Amino acid sequence: MKNHISIRNAVPSDLEAVIALDRVLPNEAKPEYWQGIFTHYVAAGKKDRIFLVAETNGKIIGFIAGEVRAWEFGSPPCGWVFAITVSPNERETSIGKRMFDEMAALLKQAGVSTVRTMVDLDNKLTLSFFRSMGLRTGKYIELEKQLD
Ligand SMILES: CC(C)(COP(=O)(O)OP(=O)(O)OC[C@H]1O[C@@H](n2cnc3c(N)ncnc32)[C@H](O)[C@@H]1OP(=O)(O)O)[C@@H](O)C(=O)NCCC(=O)NCCS
């Protein structure tokens, strides 16, 4: 029988599980980064900052983070997804899709009609995932310069 998987808002006690999940190789541990994200996105309890986890049998097997950002780069308010991870053992069973769909619904409730993300061009897996979620190349491009 398939285990029940719930998608729910993160709570402060999920922090260690999120750090561990993000640590999957080749990622380095970033405990201070996630602590800061939890302070601003989990503890703050704002409806335009969203942090969801996927849980089964008391175990966290995925997370997604997003928010509404307004007027950055001259853009009217829109939703951004800035992190998504599913445990390697649980991938390709639609958990990423379920978390993204819930995020999209909550962003819509928060008042926006567009969702954006940024993807490393070399990360074919993430590109494939977001394409499958219906995201396409938008009208902004990233510019950067190495500072000597
Ligand atoms: C990207 C990621 C979140 C996808 O999660 P997932 O639960 O495995 O994805 P789903 O099962 O919901 O798949 C949804 C769609 O994504 C695409 N996809 C998922 N895994 C894929 C793979 N290995 N190869 C190609 N396409 C894939 C497919 O189009 C799939 O739709 P389909 O099942 O109809 O074919 C997961 O692979 C992951 O955690 N990757 C590592 C972390 C990462 O790179 N995060 C992004 C940077 S923040």
Ligand as a Chemical Component Dictionary entry (heavy atoms), coordinates in Angstrom:
data_LIG
# 
_chem_comp.id                   LIG 
_chem_comp.type                 NON-POLYMER 
_chem_comp.pdbx_formal_charge   0 
_chem_comp.three_letter_code    LIG 
# 
loop_
_chem_comp_atom.comp_id 
_chem_comp_atom.atom_id 
_chem_comp_atom.alt_atom_id 
_chem_comp_atom.type_symbol 
_chem_comp_atom.charge 
_chem_comp_atom.model_Cartn_x 
_chem_comp_atom.model_Cartn_y 
_chem_comp_atom.model_Cartn_z 
_chem_comp_atom.pdbx_ordinal 
LIG C1  C1  C 0 13.603 18.790 -9.496  1  
LIG C2  C2  C 0 12.918 17.923 -8.424  2  
LIG C3  C3  C 0 12.416 18.834 -7.306  3  
LIG C4  C4  C 0 11.716 17.198 -9.084  4  
LIG O1  O1  O 0 10.980 16.506 -8.052  5  
LIG P1  P1  P 0 10.159 15.140 -8.354  6  
LIG O2  O2  O 0 9.244  14.905 -7.232  7  
LIG O3  O3  O 0 11.111 14.056 -8.693  8  
LIG O4  O4  O 0 9.336  15.544 -9.671  9  
LIG P2  P2  P 0 7.921  14.928 -10.153 10 
LIG O5  O5  O 0 7.898  13.455 -9.904  11 
LIG O6  O6  O 0 6.822  15.734 -9.565  12 
LIG O7  O7  O 0 8.020  15.159 -11.724 13 
LIG C5  C5  C 0 7.278  16.180 -12.401 14 
LIG C6  C6  C 0 7.854  16.334 -13.804 15 
LIG O8  O8  O 0 9.228  16.786 -13.727 16 
LIG C7  C7  C 0 9.982  16.184 -14.803 17 
LIG N1  N1  N 0 11.029 15.336 -14.235 18 
LIG C8  C8  C 0 11.129 14.879 -12.951 19 
LIG N2  N2  N 0 12.235 14.127 -12.813 20 
LIG C9  C9  C 0 12.827 14.077 -14.022 21 
LIG C10 C10 C 0 14.012 13.455 -14.529 22 
LIG N3  N3  N 0 14.798 12.693 -13.739 23 
LIG N4  N4  N 0 14.346 13.629 -15.828 24 
LIG C11 C11 C 0 13.576 14.376 -16.632 25 
LIG N5  N5  N 0 12.431 14.988 -16.239 26 
LIG C12 C12 C 0 12.070 14.842 -14.948 27 
LIG C13 C13 C 0 9.020  15.338 -15.617 28 
LIG O9  O9  O 0 8.519  16.116 -16.678 29 
LIG C14 C14 C 0 7.918  15.045 -14.599 30 
LIG O10 O10 O 0 6.667  14.833 -15.220 31 
LIG P3  P3  P 0 6.236  13.323 -15.630 32 
LIG O11 O11 O 0 6.231  12.541 -14.343 33 
LIG O12 O12 O 0 4.885  13.506 -16.223 34 
LIG O13 O13 O 0 7.275  12.830 -16.591 35 
LIG C15 C15 C 0 13.879 16.829 -7.870  36 
LIG O14 O14 O 0 14.416 16.100 -8.937  37 
LIG C16 C16 C 0 15.019 17.395 -7.042  38 
LIG O15 O15 O 0 14.899 17.556 -5.827  39 
LIG N6  N6  N 0 16.166 17.672 -7.683  40 
LIG C17 C17 C 0 17.364 18.117 -6.959  41 
LIG C18 C18 C 0 17.237 19.486 -6.356  42 
LIG C19 C19 C 0 17.202 20.562 -7.374  43 
LIG O16 O16 O 0 17.897 20.526 -8.385  44 
LIG N7  N7  N 0 16.386 21.584 -7.081  45 
LIG C20 C20 C 0 16.255 22.733 -7.924  46 
LIG C21 C21 C 0 17.186 23.838 -7.570  47 
LIG S1  S1  S 0 16.573 24.786 -6.208  48 
# 
loop_
_chem_comp_bond.comp_id 
_chem_comp_bond.atom_id_1 
_chem_comp_bond.atom_id_2 
_chem_comp_bond.value_order 
_chem_comp_bond.pdbx_ordinal 
LIG C1  C2  SING 1  
LIG C2  C3  SING 2  
LIG C2  C4  SING 3  
LIG C2  C15 SING 4  
LIG C4  O1  SING 5  
LIG O1  P1  SING 6  
LIG P1  O2  DOUB 7  
LIG P1  O3  SING 8  
LIG P1  O4  SING 9  
LIG O4  P2  SING 10 
LIG P2  O5  DOUB 11 
LIG P2  O6  SING 12 
LIG P2  O7  SING 13 
LIG O7  C5  SING 14 
LIG C5  C6  SING 15 
LIG C6  O8  SING 16 
LIG C6  C14 SING 17 
LIG O8  C7  SING 18 
LIG C7  N1  SING 19 
LIG C7  C13 SING 20 
LIG N1  C8  SING 21 
LIG N1  C12 SING 22 
LIG C8  N2  DOUB 23 
LIG N2  C9  SING 24 
LIG C9  C10 SING 25 
LIG C9  C12 DOUB 26 
LIG C10 N3  SING 27 
LIG C10 N4  DOUB 28 
LIG N4  C11 SING 29 
LIG C11 N5  DOUB 30 
LIG N5  C12 SING 31 
LIG C13 O9  SING 32 
LIG C13 C14 SING 33 
LIG C14 O10 SING 34 
LIG O10 P3  SING 35 
LIG P3  O11 DOUB 36 
LIG P3  O12 SING 37 
LIG P3  O13 SING 38 
LIG C15 O14 SING 39 
LIG C15 C16 SING 40 
LIG C16 O15 DOUB 41 
LIG C16 N6  SING 42 
LIG N6  C17 SING 43 
LIG C17 C18 SING 44 
LIG C18 C19 SING 45 
LIG C19 O16 DOUB 46 
LIG C19 N7  SING 47 
LIG N7  C20 SING 48 
LIG C20 C21 SING 49 
LIG C21 S1  SING 50 
# 
